[in-house]
Amino acid sequence: MRFRHPDGTVVHLGYGSNVHPAETVDGIVHQLEVYAAGVRSRLGQDLLGVGLWLPVGAARVLANDAAQLARVRDTLTRNGIEIVTVNAFPYQGFHDPVVKQAVYRPDWSSRARLDFTLDCARVLAQLLPEDAVHGSISTLPFGWRAPWYADRAALAAEHLSLLAEGLAKLQTDTGRNVRVGIEPEPGCVVERIAEAVTRMADLDPERIGLCLDTCHLATGFEDGATALKTLSANGIPVVKTQVSAALHAEDPMDESTREALARYTEDRFLHQVRQSAGPRVAGRDDLPEALAEHGLSGSAPWRVHFHVPVHADPEPPLVSTREHLVETMTALLGGPSAGTDHLEVETYTWGVLPPERRPRDDQGLIDGIAAEVQWTADLLVRLGLEPIGARS
């Protein structure tokens, strides 16, 4: 789906395909034909955007096999799907039974992370629509915070410099501009906007900017408008935005609140918890740790890094950070100029929601994703953006 901002910018909206467990080219083609095409049909649109997750094996094949790349391109054309952005944060195995901190490996101190990201960029350059201004890729915020010694930081800086050089060469070779966005996340080397400013000071802003995940921003109790002003003041562009919501518990010591939170504990993903306590933000690395007997104490509100559907309310007394999401999107796109042009609804957790909230089948998942995309599209219209090419 496309929208035109009042300043003339074309804003692309899609959903993130990392909700689907596809590790191969066959799996990617299947998810596009079944799920993405189903979401497009459910929305009644001629064109749907997909933020494509490319695991390392599929990225390597598509970067080196013209026939397989043409197969994916044909699938996009036949099914009315466009790809302007790629998720290169998870390397592989994102739907393994247990992922947790493995999602941060390899980190940017590893050459493997650089090679993988450049493969994703080569693929995206070939899949971009002809009229797309540029492509975007999201990546992890350097790595998990520990251990992160000086030698790893130096290697990461070297690899990110080589990434910028590789992206510049790609543009020279193909004429397509692909930019990478570092995605701050709780528990990582870059968790907060202030850390992004410090760690990204020496990176090439023409090639490398920020991926703003609104769930992560809300989890850290960071104000969206303030974050965007800080990024702008330091010359860091928002390359893409992941439209997402976190869980909020106003009174985490309340028994019914803790019972509700316990329903969101699960084995696959890491669900970091942060607690606002005046100027400090305390936390734990996973929800079970926070709920444990000697876990996160105090009556100040909690926010949990659990991507909940942006259009739906969790069971009371829990709420989502949807209000924070709206405020951030308003600061990003509700003003005289567009703060970004790539939006990706990224609720990858449909399969690990509390059982009664999970989709029962493929059609249920399609309906849920479509409802999220429609909610976001409606928000964009309220912010003054005009749909482009929508069916009447």
C-alpha positions in Angstrom: 0.0 0.0 0.0 1.2 3.5 -0.8 0.3 6.9 0.6 1.3 10.4 -0.4 2.4 12.7 2.4 1.3 16.4 2.0 5.0 17.2 1.2 4.8 14.9 -1.8 6.7 12.0 -0.3 5.4 8.5 -1.3 5.1 6.5 1.9 5.2 2.7 1.6 3.2 0.5 4.1 3.5 -3.2 4.4 3.8 -6.0 7.0 6.8 -7.9 8.2 7.1 -11.5 6.9 9.2 -12.6 9.8 5.9 -13.7 11.3 6.2 -16.7 8.8 8.7 -19.5 9.5 10.3 -19.6 6.0 14.0 -20.4 5.7 14.3 -21.3 2.0 13.3 -19.8 -1.3 10.5 -22.3 -1.6 9.2 -21.2 1.8 9.4 -17.5 0.8 7.5 -18.2 -2.4 4.9 -20.1 -0.4 4.4 -17.4 2.2 4.0 -14.7 -0.6 1.5 -16.8 -2.5 -0.6 -17.9 0.5 -0.3 -15.3 3.3 0.8 -12.0 1.6 -1.6 -12.6 -1.3 -4.3 -13.5 1.2 -3.8 -10.3 3.2 -3.9 -8.2 0.0 -7.1 -9.8 -1.1 -8.6 -9.4 2.4 -7.8 -5.7 2.3 -9.3 -5.3 -1.2 -6.1 -3.7 -2.5 -4.4 -4.0 -5.8 -0.9 -3.7 -4.2 0.4 -4.8 -0.8 3.8 -4.1 0.6 5.8 -6.8 2.4 8.8 -6.3 4.6 10.7 -9.4 3.5 12.6 -11.4 6.1 15.5 -13.0 4.3 17.3 -15.7 6.4 20.9 -16.3 5.5 20.5 -19.4 3.4 17.7 -17.9 1.2 19.6 -14.6 0.9 22.7 -16.3 -0.3 20.8 -18.3 -2.9 18.9 -15.3 -4.2 22.1 -13.1 -4.3 23.8 -15.7 -6.5 21.1 -17.5 -8.5 19.4 -15.3 -11.2 16.8 -18.0 -11.9 15.7 -18.2 -8.3 15.6 -14.4 -8.0 13.5 -14.2 -11.2 11.1 -16.8 -9.6 10.6 -14.5 -6.6 10.2 -11.5 -8.7 7.5 -13.2 -10.8 5.7 -14.3 -7.6 5.6 -10.7 -6.5 4.2 -9.5 -9.9 1.6 -12.2 -10.1 0.3 -11.6 -6.6 0.3 -7.8 -6.5 3.1 -7.5 -3.9 5.9 -5.0 -3.7 9.1 -5.1 -1.6 10.9 -2.0 -0.7 12.3 -3.1 2.7 14.0 -6.2 4.0 14.4 -7.4 7.6 18.0 -8.6 8.1 17.9 -8.6 11.9 17.3 -12.4 12.5 20.1 -14.4 10.8 18.3 -17.7 10.7 16.2 -20.0 12.8 13.8 -17.3 13.9 11.0 -19.8 14.5 13.1 -22.4 16.2 11.5 -23.7 19.5 13.9 -21.6 21.5 15.4 -18.4 20.0 16.0 -16.0 22.9 19.5 -14.4 22.7 20.5 -16.4 19.6 18.6 -13.8 17.5 21.6 -11.4 18.1 24.1 -13.8 16.6 26.2 -13.3 14.6 26.6 -9.6 15.7 28.3 -6.8 13.9 31.7 -7.9 15.2 31.5 -10.9 12.9 32.3 -10.8 9.2 29.3 -13.1 8.6 26.9 -10.3 9.6 28.4 -8.0 7.0 28.3 -10.7 4.2 24.7 -11.5 5.1 23.6 -7.9 5.0 25.3 -7.2 1.7 23.6 -10.3 0.2 20.2 -8.9 1.4 21.1 -5.6 -0.2 21.9 -7.2 -3.5 18.6 -9.1 -3.5 16.6 -6.0 -2.5 18.2 -3.9 -5.3 16.8 -6.5 -7.8 13.4 -6.7 -6.2 12.7 -3.0 -5.8 9.8 -1.6 -7.9 11.1 0.6 -10.8 9.6 3.7 -9.3 10.9 3.2 -5.7 13.2 6.0 -4.6 15.3 3.6 -2.5 15.3 0.4 -0.5 15.8 -0.1 3.2 17.1 -2.9 5.4 16.8 -3.2 9.2 19.6 -4.8 11.2 20.5 -5.5 14.9 21.9 -2.7 17.1 25.5 -3.9 17.0 24.9 -6.9 19.3 23.8 -8.0 22.7 25.3 -5.7 25.4 27.5 -8.3 27.0 30.2 -9.2 26.3 30.9 -6.1 24.2 34.6 -5.2 24.7 36.7 -2.7 22.8 37.9 -5.3 20.3 34.3 -6.2 19.3 33.4 -2.6 19.0 36.4 -1.9 16.8 35.4 -4.9 14.5 31.8 -3.7 14.4 33.0 -0.2 13.3 35.2 -1.8 10.6 32.4 -3.9 9.3 29.8 -1.1 9.2 32.3 1.0 7.3 32.7 -1.8 4.8 28.9 -2.0 4.7 28.7 1.6 3.7 31.3 1.1 1.0 29.4 -2.0 -0.3 26.1 -0.1 -0.5 27.8 2.7 -2.4 29.3 0.2 -4.9 25.9 -1.5 -5.2 24.3 1.8 -6.2 27.1 2.4 -8.7 26.6 -1.0 -10.2 22.8 -1.2 -10.2 21.6 2.4 -9.9 19.5 1.5 -6.9 20.1 3.1 -3.5 19.7 0.7 -0.5 20.1 2.1 3.0 20.5 0.1 6.3 18.8 1.0 9.6 20.2 0.1 12.9 17.3 -1.0 15.2 17.7 -0.1 18.9 16.4 -2.8 21.2 16.3 -3.4 24.9 19.3 -5.2 26.2 21.5 -4.5 23.2 24.6 -2.3 22.7 22.2 0.3 21.4 19.1 0.3 23.5 18.1 3.9 23.7 18.2 6.9 21.4 21.1 8.5 23.3 23.2 5.4 22.8 22.3 5.4 19.1 23.6 9.0 18.8 26.9 8.0 20.5 27.5 4.7 18.7 26.4 5.9 15.3 28.4 9.2 15.3 31.0 8.0 12.8 28.8 6.1 10.5 27.9 7.3 7.0 24.4 8.8 7.3 23.9 8.6 3.5 24.0 4.8 3.8 23.3 3.9 7.4 20.6 5.4 9.6 18.1 4.2 12.2 15.2 1.7 12.1 12.7 3.0 14.6 10.7 0.2 16.2 7.9 1.8 18.1 7.5 -1.2 20.5 11.1 -0.9 21.5 10.9 2.8 21.9 7.8 2.5 24.1 9.3 -0.4 26.2 12.1 2.0 27.1 9.7 4.7 28.2 11.1 7.0 25.5 9.0 9.8 24.1 8.6 9.5 20.3 8.7 13.2 19.5 11.7 13.8 21.7 13.5 10.8 20.1 12.9 12.1 16.6 14.1 15.6 17.5 17.3 14.1 18.9 17.9 12.0 15.8 17.3 15.0 13.5 19.6 17.2 15.6 22.4 14.7 15.2 21.9 14.0 11.5 20.7 10.4 11.9 17.9 9.6 9.4 15.0 7.3 10.1 15.5 4.8 7.3 12.4 2.8 8.2 9.9 2.4 11.0 8.5 -0.8 12.4 4.9 -0.1 13.5 4.5 -2.2 16.7 3.1 -2.1 20.2 4.3 -3.4 23.5 2.5 -4.6 26.7 2.0 -2.1 29.5 1.2 -3.0 33.1 0.2 0.0 35.2 0.4 -1.8 38.5 2.7 -4.8 38.2 2.4 -5.8 41.8 -1.4 -6.3 41.5 -2.2 -10.0 41.6 -4.5 -10.0 38.6 -2.0 -8.0 36.6 0.8 -10.5 37.3 -1.6 -13.4 36.4 -2.3 -11.7 33.0 1.5 -11.1 32.5 2.3 -14.7 33.2 0.1 -15.7 30.2 2.6 -13.9 28.0 5.6 -16.0 29.2 6.8 -18.4 26.5 9.9 -20.2 25.4 10.7 -18.9 21.9 11.4 -15.2 22.1 13.1 -12.9 24.6 10.6 -10.4 26.2 12.7 -7.8 28.0 10.9 -5.8 30.7 11.5 -2.2 31.7 10.2 -0.3 34.6 9.9 3.5 34.8 11.1 4.8 38.2 11.5 8.6 37.8 14.6 9.4 35.8 15.8 5.7 36.0 14.6 2.8 33.9 15.2 -0.5 35.6 14.7 -3.9 33.9 15.1 -7.6 33.4 16.1 -9.5 30.3 13.0 -11.7 30.1 9.5 -11.6 31.5 9.9 -14.8 33.7 12.9 -13.1 35.4 10.8 -10.0 36.1 8.0 -12.0 37.5 10.2 -14.3 39.7 10.2 -14.0 43.5 13.3 -11.8 43.5 12.7 -10.3 40.1 11.7 -6.7 39.3 10.3 -5.0 42.4 8.5 -1.8 43.0 5.0 -0.5 42.0 6.1 1.7 39.0 4.6 0.6 35.7 6.2 -2.1 33.5 6.5 -2.3 29.8 7.2 -5.6 28.1 8.9 -6.2 24.8 6.2 -8.4 23.4 4.9 -7.3 20.1 1.1 -7.4 20.5 -1.3 -6.7 17.6 -1.5 -3.0 17.0 -5.2 -2.9 16.5 -6.4 -5.0 19.4 -6.4 -4.6 23.2 -4.8 -7.2 25.4 -6.9 -8.6 28.3 -7.4 -6.2 31.2 -5.8 -5.0 33.3 -3.0 -5.0 30.7 -3.1 -2.5 27.9 -0.9 -2.0 24.9 1.3 1.0 24.1 -1.0 1.9 21.1 -1.4 5.4 22.4 2.4 5.8 22.4 2.5 4.4 18.9 -0.1 7.0 17.7 1.9 9.8 19.3 5.1 8.6 17.7 3.5 8.2 14.3 2.0 11.7 14.6 5.4 13.1 15.3 6.9 11.1 12.4 4.3 11.8 9.7 1.8 14.2 11.0 3.9 17.4 10.4 4.7 19.4 7.3 7.4 16.9 6.2 7.6 13.1 6.3 10.0 11.7 8.8 10.4 8.4 6.9 8.8 6.7 3.9 9.0 3.0 4.8 6.5 1.5 7.3 6.4 -2.1 8.3 3.8 -3.5 10.7 5.9 -6.0 12.6 3.9 -8.3 14.9 5.9 -11.5 14.6 4.5 -13.0 17.8 1.0 -14.1 16.6 2.0 -17.8 17.2 3.1 -17.2 20.8 0.3 -15.0 22.0 -1.8 -16.5 24.9 -3.6 -19.5 23.4 -7.0 -17.9 23.2 -5.6 -15.0 21.2 -3.7 -17.0 18.6 -5.1 -17.5 15.1 -6.7 -20.9 14.8 -5.6 -21.4 11.2 -4.0 -19.7 8.2 -7.1 -17.7 7.5 -7.2 -16.4 11.1 -3.6 -15.2 10.7 -4.4 -13.5 7.4 -7.4 -11.8 9.0 -5.3 -10.6 11.9 -2.5 -9.2 9.8 -4.9 -7.5 7.5 -6.7 -5.9 10.5 -3.3 -4.5 11.7 -2.4 -3.1 8.3 -5.9 -1.6 7.9 -5.6 0.0 11.4 -2.3 1.5 10.4 -3.6 2.7 7.0 -6.6 4.4 8.7 -4.1 6.1 11.1 -2.1 7.4 8.1 -5.3 8.9 6.6 -6.1 10.6 9.9 -2.6 12.1 9.8 -3.3 13.7 6.5 -1.8 11.2 4.1 -3.6 10.3 0.9 -3.9 6.6 -0.3 -2.4 6.1 -3.8 -3.9 3.5 -6.2 -6.4 2.0 -3.8 -9.5 0.4 -5.1 -12.6 2.4 -4.9 
